[in-house]
Amino acid sequence: MMFPFFLTFLSNSGVWLALLCGLVGLGFAYYLVRSVISCSAGNDRMIQISGAVEEGAKAYLHRQVVSVGLIATVIFVILVFARGFYTSLGFLLGAACSMAAGYIGMRIAVLSNSRTAQAAMSSKHAALRVAFNGGAVTGLLVVGLALLSVGLYYKVGEAVLGSQERAVNSLVGLALGASLISVFARLGGGIYTKAADVGADLVGKIESQLEEDDPRNPATIADNVGDNVGDCAGMAADVFETYAVSVIGAMLIGSLTVQNSPAAIVYPFLLGGISVIGAIVAIWWVSFRKTGPTQVLVEAVGVNALVSAILYWPATKLLFPATIQVGPSAYTSRQIYLATLIGLVMTGIIVAITNYYTSTAFKPVRSIALASETGHATNIISGLAIGQQATALPVIFIGLAIILSYSCVGLYGIAIAVMSMLSMAGTIISLDAFGPITDNAGGVAVMSDLPKSTRAVTDELDAVGNTMKAVTKGYAIASAGLAALVLFGSYVSELRAHFSSLGGHETHSSEYSLEQPKVIIGLFVGGLLPFLFSSLSMQAVGKAAGAVVKEVRRQLQSKPGILTGTETPEYGKCVDIVTKAALKEMIVPALLPVVFVLVASFFGYVMLGAVLVGTIVTGLFVAISMTSGGGAWDNAKKYIEEGHHGGKGSPAHQAAVTGDTVGDPYKDTSGPAINPMIKVANIVAILIIPIVFK
C-alpha cells in the first residue's frame, strides 16, 4: 500500500525535488562567487584594466537590453492576442532569465580576470582553480535558472490553467523568449568580439607587429570586452536556452506520446536536478586534483557523468516501476534508463571528437600549422578542409544515438537522451567560461607588465581554454541538433493533436513523401536558412571590423607617440564603434528564422515541416564545420607560437594569424549562433499551429 503512495508522491514532487537541486546549485554558485572575490585582484594597474573591461561590457549589455527589449515588447503584444496572456508572460520570463544568465555570468568572469592573473604569479594550479571557479558560477547559474524558471512556471500554470496539458503548452512561450534572446546575445556578442578581435589583429599584429594584448593597440580593451560579451554572456544565454528548450521539449513529448503517465512529464526535471549534484562534485574535483589542466578538465566531465549515471538509476526505477505505453509499444524502466546513458555517453564522445580536431596535441591542428609554412593560401585551404572533415564523426554518432534512444523508448527516448546530455551543462559551461577568463587574464598580465613567467602560465591556460571553448561549442551544437529534432517531433505531435481537436483533417505520412513538390521545396528553403544566416552574420563582422581597422589606423597615424609609449590610445573610441555596429548588424539575421517560418506557414503545414527538417540538417553541418575549423585555425597559430615551424614572427606564423583571423567569425559568431536560430524556427512553428492551421 505504501509503494503506490510513494510513487504518487514522487510523481507529484519530482519537479519540486529538481527545483531544490536547482537552488542548491545557485547556493553553491554564490559560495564560489565569495571564494573568487576573496582572492587578491592584484595591483592598481591590474584593477584599472579589469575595471575598463567591465565598464565596456556593461555598457554593451545595457544597450543590448534596450534594443532587444523593444523587439520583445512587440512580440509580447502579438502573443497576448495570438496565444493568451499566460503564454506571453512565459515569453517575458524566458527572455529575462536568458538575459540574466548572460549578464551575471559576464560580471563574474570580469571579476575573475585580474584575480586569475594574480594567482598565476604563485602557481599554475592556483590560476586554474580561480579561473575554473569563476566559470563554474556561470555553469551553475545557467542550470539553476533554467530549472527554476521552467519548473515554477509549470507549477503555477497547473494551478492557474487547471491542467497539466495546458500548463505544458504554455511553456512554449517561455522557450521562445529564451531562444530569441539567445539569438540576439549569441549574434550581437559574436559580432562584437570578433569585430574587435579581427580589427585588433589586422592593424596591431599584422601591420604594426604588436604582441597579443599589447597596451599600445587601441583595440585591445574592446577585444577583451568582446571575450566577455561573446564567450561568457552569449554562451550562457545560448546554453540556458538549449537547456530550457530541451526540458520543455521533453515535457511536450512526454505529454503528447506517453499515455496516462504524469511521471513522463516530471522525469526530465529530475534528470536535470540530479546532474546539478554531479556538477558540484566535478567542480570540487578540479579544485583538489593536481594534474595537467587539460586532463583535469576532461576528467571533470567524466566525474559529472559518473555521478549522474549512478543516481539516475534509482530515480528511474522509482518513477517507472511498471511499463509505460508509448503509442502501441510498452517500455520498461531499464529501457528508459538506457536512454539516459546514451545521452551521457554522447556528451563524452562529442567532447573527445571536438578535442581531437581542435587541440594542439593532435594531427588536424598540426597539419594546419605545417601548411602555414607554404603560405597564407595553404593555411586557409587546410583549415577549411579540417572544418568540413570534422562534421563526419559527430553526425555519425548523433545518428547512432538517435537510432539507439528511439529503439529504447520511441520519440520519448530521444527526448530523454537529449535531456540527459543537456543535464551536463553545469560542468560544460564551466569549461567554456574558463576560456575567456584565462584569455583576459593573459591580457591583464601583459598590460600590467607582469613577469614573463606569469604570462607563460596564462598562455598555457589560454591554449587549454581555447580548446575547451571549441569543445563546448561542439557540445552545444550536437545537443542543439538533437533538441531541434525533439522540437520537430513536438511540432508533428502538436499538429496531430490540433487537427484531432478540430475533428477534421488528420496528417498522414504520405503527405511528407519526397514525391510531393512542397516537401522538396521546403527542404531546399530550410537548407538555405543556415547559409543565409551565417552569410549575414559574417558580413556583419566584416563591416564592424572594417570600422575598427580604420579607427586603429587613424589613432596610430595621428598619434605616433602611441607606438613609442609616450601617448595613450583612445580605447573608448573602439569600444563605442564596435558596440554600435554589433547592435545594428544583429537585428536582421536574428529575425530571419521568424520570417522564414511565417512565410513557409502560408504554404501549409507540410512545407513548414520540410523547412524545419532542412534547417536542422544543414544547420548541424554548417555549425560544426565553422566552430571546429575556427578552433583548429586558432590553435594552429598558438602551436606555432610555442616555437614550432619557425615560431613567432616567422612566415608560417604570419600565415597562421591570417587563418586565425578568418576563423574568428567562424567559431565565435556564425557557427554558435546557428544553434538558437534552429530552435527559434522550430518553436515559432509550434506556436503558430493553432493560429495558422484551422
C-alpha positions in Angstrom: 0.0 0.0 0.0 2.9 2.4 0.8 4.7 2.0 -2.5 1.9 3.3 -4.8 1.5 6.2 -2.4 5.3 6.9 -2.5 5.2 6.7 -6.3 2.3 9.2 -6.5 4.2 11.4 -4.1 7.4 11.2 -6.2 5.5 11.9 -9.4 3.9 15.0 -7.8 7.0 16.1 -6.0 9.7 15.3 -8.7 9.5 18.9 -10.0 9.9 20.3 -6.5 12.9 18.0 -5.9 14.5 19.2 -9.1 13.8 22.8 -8.1 15.5 22.1 -4.7 18.6 20.8 -6.6 18.5 24.0 -8.7 18.5 26.1 -5.5 21.4 24.0 -4.2 23.3 24.8 -7.4 22.6 28.5 -7.1 23.7 28.4 -3.4 27.0 26.7 -4.4 27.4 29.3 -7.2 27.1 32.0 -4.5 29.8 30.2 -2.4 32.1 30.2 -5.5 31.4 33.9 -6.1 32.5 34.7 -2.5 35.6 32.4 -3.0 36.7 34.2 -6.2 36.1 37.7 -4.7 38.2 36.8 -1.7 41.2 36.3 -3.9 43.6 39.2 -4.5 42.8 41.3 -7.6 46.4 42.4 -8.0 48.0 45.8 -8.1 46.3 49.1 -9.1 47.2 48.7 -12.7 45.5 45.3 -12.9 42.4 46.6 -11.2 42.3 49.5 -13.5 42.5 47.4 -16.7 39.9 44.9 -15.3 37.6 47.9 -14.5 37.9 49.2 -18.0 36.9 45.8 -19.5 34.0 45.6 -17.0 32.8 49.1 -17.9 32.8 48.3 -21.7 31.0 45.0 -21.2 28.3 46.6 -19.0 27.8 49.4 -21.5 27.3 47.0 -24.3 24.9 44.7 -22.5 22.8 47.7 -21.2 22.4 48.9 -24.8 21.6 45.4 -26.0 18.9 45.1 -23.4 17.3 48.3 -24.6 17.5 47.3 -28.3 16.2 43.8 -27.8 13.6 45.0 -25.3 11.8 47.0 -28.0 11.5 43.9 -30.2 10.5 41.7 -27.2 7.7 44.2 -26.4 6.2 43.9 -29.9 6.4 40.1 -29.8 4.8 40.1 -26.3 1.8 42.1 -27.6 1.4 39.9 -30.6 1.5 36.8 -28.3 -1.2 38.2 -26.0 -3.7 38.3 -28.8 -2.5 35.1 -30.5 -1.8 32.7 -27.6 -3.2 34.3 -24.5 -1.7 36.3 -21.6 -0.1 33.4 -19.7 1.9 32.1 -22.7 3.0 35.7 -23.3 4.1 36.1 -19.7 6.2 33.0 -20.2 7.9 34.7 -23.2 8.9 37.6 -20.9 10.2 35.2 -18.2 12.3 33.2 -20.7 13.7 36.4 -22.1 14.5 37.9 -18.7 16.2 34.7 -17.4 18.3 34.3 -20.6 19.5 37.9 -20.2 20.2 37.4 -16.5 22.2 34.3 -17.1 24.4 36.1 -19.6 24.8 39.3 -17.6 25.7 37.7 -14.3 28.0 35.2 -15.9 29.8 38.1 -17.7 30.1 40.1 -14.4 31.7 37.2 -12.5 34.0 36.4 -15.4 35.3 40.0 -15.4 35.9 39.8 -11.6 37.9 36.6 -12.2 40.3 38.0 -14.9 42.7 40.0 -12.7 42.4 37.5 -9.9 43.5 34.7 -12.2 46.5 36.7 -13.4 47.5 37.4 -9.8 47.1 33.7 -8.9 49.3 32.8 -11.9 52.2 34.6 -10.2 52.1 31.9 -7.4 51.3 28.7 -9.3 49.5 27.2 -12.4 47.1 25.2 -10.2 46.1 28.3 -8.3 45.3 30.2 -11.5 43.4 27.2 -12.9 41.3 27.0 -9.7 40.4 30.7 -9.7 39.5 30.7 -13.5 37.5 27.5 -13.3 35.6 28.5 -10.2 34.7 31.8 -11.9 33.5 29.8 -14.9 31.6 27.4 -12.7 29.5 30.3 -11.4 28.1 30.7 -14.9 27.6 26.9 -15.4 25.6 26.5 -12.2 23.7 29.7 -12.8 22.6 28.5 -16.2 21.2 25.2 -15.0 19.8 26.6 -11.8 17.9 29.4 -13.5 16.7 27.1 -16.2 15.3 24.6 -13.7 13.7 27.2 -11.5 12.1 29.3 -14.3 10.6 26.3 -16.2 9.7 24.4 -13.1 8.0 27.2 -11.2 6.2 28.5 -14.3 4.9 25.0 -15.0 3.6 24.5 -11.4 2.0 27.9 -11.4 0.5 27.1 -14.8 -1.0 23.9 -13.4 -2.8 26.0 -10.7 -3.8 28.9 -12.9 -4.8 27.0 -16.1 -6.3 23.9 -14.3 -4.5 21.1 -16.2 -1.1 19.6 -16.9 -1.6 19.7 -20.6 -2.4 23.4 -20.8 0.5 24.2 -18.4 2.9 22.3 -20.7 1.6 24.0 -23.8 2.0 27.4 -22.2 5.8 26.7 -21.7 6.3 27.1 -25.5 6.1 30.9 -24.9 9.0 30.7 -22.3 11.0 28.6 -24.8 10.5 31.3 -27.5 11.6 34.1 -25.1 14.8 32.2 -24.2 15.6 31.3 -27.8 15.0 34.7 -29.3 17.1 36.4 -26.6 19.8 33.7 -27.1 20.0 34.5 -30.9 20.5 38.2 -30.1 23.0 37.5 -27.4 25.0 35.0 -29.4 24.9 37.1 -32.6 25.4 40.5 -31.0 28.1 39.3 -28.7 29.8 37.3 -31.5 29.8 40.3 -33.9 31.2 42.4 -31.1 34.0 40.1 -30.0 35.2 39.1 -33.5 35.0 42.6 -35.0 37.2 43.9 -32.1 39.5 40.8 -32.4 39.8 41.0 -36.2 40.3 44.8 -36.1 43.0 44.5 -33.4 44.8 41.7 -35.2 44.8 43.2 -38.7 46.4 46.5 -37.7 48.0 45.6 -34.4 49.6 42.2 -35.1 50.0 42.2 -38.9 50.6 45.9 -39.8 52.3 47.1 -36.6 53.9 43.9 -35.4 52.5 44.3 -31.9 52.1 41.4 -29.5 48.7 39.9 -28.4 47.1 42.3 -25.9 49.8 45.0 -26.3 48.5 48.1 -24.5 49.6 50.2 -27.4 46.9 48.7 -29.6 43.8 51.0 -29.4 41.5 48.0 -29.9 42.9 45.8 -27.1 40.3 46.8 -24.5 37.5 46.3 -27.0 39.0 42.9 -27.7 39.0 41.9 -24.1 35.4 43.3 -23.7 34.4 41.1 -26.6 35.6 37.9 -24.9 33.2 38.6 -22.1 30.1 39.7 -24.1 30.5 36.9 -26.6 32.0 33.9 -24.9 30.5 34.5 -21.5 27.2 36.3 -21.9 26.5 34.9 -25.3 27.4 31.3 -24.4 25.5 31.5 -21.1 22.3 32.7 -22.9 22.8 30.1 -25.6 23.0 27.1 -23.3 20.4 28.4 -20.9 18.1 28.5 -23.9 19.1 25.0 -25.1 18.7 23.6 -21.6 15.3 25.2 -21.0 14.0 24.3 -24.5 15.2 20.7 -24.0 13.3 20.4 -20.8 10.2 21.9 -22.4 10.5 19.7 -25.5 10.9 16.6 -23.4 7.8 17.6 -21.4 5.8 18.2 -24.6 6.8 14.8 -26.0 6.0 13.1 -22.7 2.6 14.7 -22.5 1.7 14.0 -26.2 3.1 10.5 -26.6 3.2 8.7 -23.2 -0.2 7.6 -22.2 -1.5 8.2 -18.7 1.9 8.8 -17.1 2.4 12.1 -15.1 5.9 10.7 -14.3 6.9 11.1 -18.0 6.5 14.9 -17.6 8.3 15.0 -14.2 11.3 12.8 -15.3 13.2 15.4 -17.4 13.2 17.8 -14.5 14.5 15.1 -12.2 17.4 14.3 -14.6 18.4 18.0 -14.7 18.2 18.3 -10.9 20.3 15.2 -10.2 23.0 16.3 -12.6 23.4 19.6 -10.6 24.8 17.4 -7.8 27.2 15.8 -10.3 28.4 19.2 -11.5 29.2 20.3 -7.9 31.2 17.1 -7.3 33.0 17.8 -10.6 33.9 21.4 -9.5 35.3 20.1 -6.3 37.3 17.6 -8.3 39.0 20.3 -10.3 39.8 22.3 -7.2 41.6 19.5 -5.4 43.0 17.3 -8.3 46.6 18.5 -9.1 47.4 17.3 -12.6 47.6 18.8 -16.1 45.0 21.4 -16.9 43.5 19.6 -19.9 43.5 16.3 -18.1 41.7 17.6 -15.0 39.1 19.5 -17.0 38.3 16.5 -19.2 38.2 14.3 -16.0 35.6 16.8 -14.6 33.2 15.9 -17.4 33.7 12.2 -16.6 33.1 12.7 -12.9 29.8 14.6 -13.6 28.7 11.8 -16.0 29.6 9.1 -13.5 27.7 10.6 -10.5 24.7 11.3 -12.7 24.6 7.8 -14.1 24.7 6.3 -10.6 21.9 8.5 -9.3 19.7 8.2 -12.4 19.0 4.5 -11.9 17.1 4.7 -8.5 15.2 7.8 -9.7 14.2 6.0 -12.9 13.2 2.8 -11.1 11.1 4.7 -8.5 9.3 6.8 -11.1 8.7 4.0 -13.6 8.1 0.7 -11.5 5.9 -0.6 -14.3 6.0 -0.4 -18.1 4.9 2.8 -19.8 2.9 2.9 -23.0 4.2 5.0 -26.0 1.9 4.5 -28.9 1.3 0.8 -29.4 4.5 -0.3 -27.6 5.3 -0.8 -23.9 8.7 0.1 -22.4 10.4 -0.7 -19.1 12.3 1.4 -16.6 15.5 -0.3 -17.8 15.0 0.9 -21.3 14.3 4.4 -20.1 17.5 4.4 -18.0 19.4 3.2 -21.1 18.2 6.3 -23.0 19.8 8.5 -20.2 23.1 6.6 -20.5 23.1 7.2 -24.3 22.9 10.9 -23.6 25.7 10.8 -21.1 27.9 8.8 -23.4 27.2 11.1 -26.3 28.5 14.0 -24.2 31.8 12.2 -23.8 32.0 11.3 -27.4 31.4 14.8 -28.7 33.9 16.2 -26.2 36.5 13.7 -27.4 35.9 14.3 -31.1 36.0 18.1 -30.8 39.1 17.9 -28.7 40.8 15.8 -31.4 40.0 18.3 -34.1 40.9 21.4 -32.1 43.7 20.5 -29.7 47.4 21.2 -30.5 48.2 17.7 -29.3 46.6 16.0 -32.4 47.1 15.8 -36.2 44.4 18.1 -37.5 45.7 21.3 -35.8 49.3 20.3 -36.5 48.5 19.8 -40.2 47.2 23.3 -40.5 50.4 24.6 -38.8 52.5 22.6 -41.2 50.5 24.0 -44.2 51.3 27.5 -42.9 54.9 27.0 -43.9 53.9 27.3 -47.6 51.8 30.5 -47.2 48.5 32.1 -46.3 46.5 30.3 -49.0 47.6 26.8 -48.0 46.7 27.6 -44.4 43.2 28.7 -45.4 42.8 25.6 -47.6 43.9 23.3 -44.8 41.7 25.0 -42.2 38.6 24.7 -44.5 39.3 21.1 -45.1 39.7 20.2 -41.4 36.4 22.1 -40.6 34.5 20.1 -43.2 36.1 16.8 -42.2 35.2 17.5 -38.5 31.5 17.1 -39.4 31.7 13.4 -40.2 32.2 11.7 -36.8 29.8 13.9 -34.8 27.0 13.3 -37.3 27.6 9.6 -37.4 27.4 9.3 -33.6 24.4 11.6 -33.5 22.6 9.4 -36.0 23.6 6.3 -33.9 22.3 8.0 -30.7 19.0 8.7 -32.4 18.6 5.1 -33.5 19.5 3.7 -30.1 17.5 6.0 -28.0 14.5 5.7 -30.3 14.7 1.9 -30.0 14.7 2.3 -26.2 11.5 4.4 -25.7 10.5 5.8 -29.1 10.4 9.5 -29.6 10.3 10.0 -25.8 13.6 8.1 -25.7 15.3 10.7 -27.9 13.9 13.4 -25.7 15.3 11.7 -22.6 18.7 11.2 -24.2 18.8 14.9 -25.2 17.8 15.9 -21.6 20.5 13.6 -20.2 23.1 15.2 -22.5 22.0 18.7 -21.6 21.9 17.9 -17.9 25.7 18.1 -18.0 25.6 21.8 -18.9 26.7 22.9 -15.4 30.1 21.4 -16.0 30.4 22.0 -19.7 29.6 25.7 -19.4 32.2 25.9 -16.6 34.7 24.7 -19.1 33.6 27.3 -21.7 33.6 30.3 -19.4 37.1 29.2 -18.2 38.4 30.1 -21.7 37.6 33.9 -21.8 38.7 34.3 -18.2 42.2 32.9 -18.9 42.3 34.8 -22.2 41.6 38.1 -20.4 43.9 37.1 -17.5 46.7 37.0 -20.1 45.7 40.4 -21.4 45.8 41.8 -17.9 49.3 40.3 -17.3 50.7 41.9 -20.5 49.1 45.3 -20.0 50.3 45.3 -16.3 53.9 44.4 -17.2 53.8 41.3 -15.0 56.8 38.9 -15.2 57.1 36.7 -18.3 56.7 33.6 -16.1 53.2 34.8 -15.3 52.3 35.2 -18.9 53.7 31.7 -19.6 51.2 30.3 -17.2 48.3 32.3 -18.6 49.3 31.5 -22.2 49.2 27.7 -21.3 45.9 28.1 -19.7 44.6 30.2 -22.6 45.5 27.5 -25.1 43.7 24.9 -22.9 40.8 27.3 -22.6 40.7 27.8 -26.4 40.3 24.0 -26.8 37.7 23.9 -24.1 35.7 26.7 -25.9 35.8 24.7 -29.1 34.8 21.5 -27.2 31.8 23.2 -25.5 30.7 24.7 -28.8 30.7 21.2 -30.3 28.7 20.0 -27.4 26.2 22.9 -27.7 25.8 22.3 -31.4 25.3 18.5 -31.1 22.8 18.9 -28.2 21.0 21.7 -30.2 20.7 19.5 -33.2 19.1 16.7 -31.1 17.0 19.2 -29.2 15.7 20.6 -32.5 14.8 17.0 -33.6 12.8 16.7 -30.4 11.1 20.0 -31.1 10.3 18.8 -34.6 8.7 15.7 -33.1 6.8 18.1 -30.9 5.7 20.0 -33.9 4.4 16.9 -35.6 2.7 15.6 -32.4 1.2 19.0 -31.7 -0.1 19.2 -35.3 -1.8 15.9 -35.0 -3.4 16.8 -31.6 -4.5 20.2 -33.1 -6.3 18.6 -36.1 -7.7 15.9 -33.9 -9.3 18.5 -31.6 -10.8 20.2 -34.7 -12.4 16.8 -35.7 -11.3 17.3 -39.2 -8.2 16.6 -41.3 -5.6 14.1 -40.0 -2.0 14.1 -41.0 -0.6 11.1 -42.9 3.0 10.1 -43.6 2.3 10.1 -47.3 2.0 13.9 -47.2 5.7 14.0 -46.3 6.7 11.9 -49.3 9.6 13.1 -51.4 7.3 12.8 -54.4 5.4 15.9 -53.1 6.8 19.1 -54.6 6.1 21.1 -51.4 8.4 18.7 -49.4 11.3 19.1 -51.8 10.9 22.9 -51.9 10.6 23.1 -48.2 13.8 21.1 -47.7 15.6 23.4 -50.1 14.3 26.6 -48.4 15.0 25.2 -44.9 18.5 24.2 -46.0 19.1 27.7 -47.3 18.4 29.4 -44.0 21.6 28.5 -42.1 23.7 29.5 -45.1 21.9 32.9 -45.5 22.0 33.4 -41.7 25.8 32.7 -41.5 26.5 34.9 -44.5 24.7 37.9 -43.0 26.5 37.4 -39.7 29.9 37.1 -41.3 29.2 40.2 -43.3 28.3 42.0 -40.1 31.6 41.1 -38.6 33.4 42.3 -41.7 31.7 45.6 -41.6 32.2 46.2 -37.9 35.9 45.0 -38.1 36.5 47.4 -41.0 35.3 50.3 -38.9 37.7 49.2 -36.1 40.6 48.9 -38.6 40.0 52.5 -39.8 39.9 53.8 -36.2 43.0 52.0 -35.1 44.9 53.2 -38.2 43.7 56.8 -37.6 44.9 56.7 -34.0 48.3 55.3 -34.9 48.8 57.8 -37.7 47.5 60.9 -35.8 49.3 59.9 -32.6 52.7 58.4 -33.5 53.6 58.5 -29.8 51.3 55.6 -29.1 53.8 53.1 -30.6 56.7 54.6 -28.6 54.7 54.6 -25.4 54.6 58.4 -25.0 50.9 58.8 -25.8 47.9 56.8 -24.6 45.4 55.2 -27.1 41.8 56.2 -27.0 40.4 52.8 -26.1 36.9 54.1 -25.6 36.6 55.0 -29.3 37.0 51.4 -30.4 34.6 50.1 -27.7 31.9 52.6 -28.8 32.4 51.8 -32.5 32.1 48.0 -32.0 29.1 48.4 -29.6 27.1 50.4 -32.1 28.0 48.2 -35.1 27.2 45.0 -33.2 23.7 46.2 -32.1 22.9 47.5 -35.5 24.0 44.5 -37.5 22.5 41.8 -35.3 18.8 42.7 -36.0 18.2 41.4 -39.5 19.9 38.0 -39.1 18.3 37.4 -35.7 14.8 37.9 -37.1 15.5 35.8 -40.3 14.2 32.4 -38.9 11.0 34.0 -37.7 10.4 35.5 -41.2 11.2 32.1 -42.9 8.8 30.2 -40.7 5.9 32.7 -41.1 6.3 32.8 -44.9 6.5 29.0 -45.1 3.4 28.5 -43.0 1.3 30.2 -45.7 2.1 27.3 -48.0 0.8 24.7 -45.5 2.0 22.6 -42.6 3.7 20.1 -44.9 6.0 22.6 -46.4 6.6 24.2 -43.0 7.6 20.8 -41.6 10.0 20.3 -44.5 11.5 23.7 -43.9 12.2 22.7 -40.3 13.9 19.5 -41.3 16.1 21.2 -43.9 17.2 23.8 -41.4 18.1 21.2 -38.8 20.2 19.1 -41.3 22.2 21.8 -43.0 22.4 23.9 -39.8 24.1 21.0 -38.0 26.7 20.6 -40.7 27.4 24.3 -41.1 27.7 24.9 -37.4 30.1 22.0 -36.7 32.2 22.9 -39.7 32.6 26.5 -38.6 33.2 26.0 -34.9 35.7 23.1 -35.4 37.5 24.7 -38.3 37.8 28.1 -36.4 39.1 26.4 -33.3 41.6 24.5 -35.3 42.9 27.6 -37.0 43.2 29.4 -33.6 45.2 26.6 -32.0 47.4 26.1 -35.1 48.5 29.7 -34.6 49.2 29.0 -30.9 51.1 25.8 -31.8 53.4 27.8 -34.0 53.8 30.5 -31.3 55.1 27.7 -28.9 58.2 27.6 -31.2 57.2 25.1 -33.9 57.6 25.8 -37.7 59.7 29.0 -37.0 57.8 30.4 -34.1 56.5 33.9 -33.6 57.3 36.4 -36.4 58.1 33.7 -38.9 56.3 33.5 -42.3 54.4 30.4 -41.0 53.2 32.5 -38.1 52.0 35.3 -40.3 50.0 32.8 -42.4 48.6 31.3 -39.2 47.5 34.8 -38.0 45.6 35.2 -41.3 43.9 31.8 -40.8 43.0 32.6 -37.2 41.5 35.9 -38.3 39.4 34.2 -40.9 38.4 31.5 -38.4 37.4 34.0 -35.7 33.9 34.8 -37.0 33.5 31.2 -38.0 33.9 29.8 -34.5 32.6 32.7 -32.3 29.9 34.4 -34.4 28.2 32.5 -37.2 28.7 28.9 -36.1 27.5 29.2 -32.5 24.6 31.5 -33.4 23.1 28.8 -35.7 22.2 26.8 -32.5 19.5 29.1 -31.2 18.5 30.0 -34.8 17.4 26.4 -35.5 15.4 26.3 -32.3 13.7 29.6 -32.8 12.4 28.3 -36.2 11.0 25.2 -34.5 9.4 27.0 -31.6 7.8 29.6 -33.7 6.4 26.8 -35.9 4.8 25.1 -32.8 3.4 28.4 -31.5 1.6 29.3 -34.8 -0.1 25.9 -35.3 -3.4 26.9 -33.7 -3.3 30.4 -35.3 -2.5 29.5 -38.9 -3.7 25.9 -39.5 -7.5 25.9 -39.0 
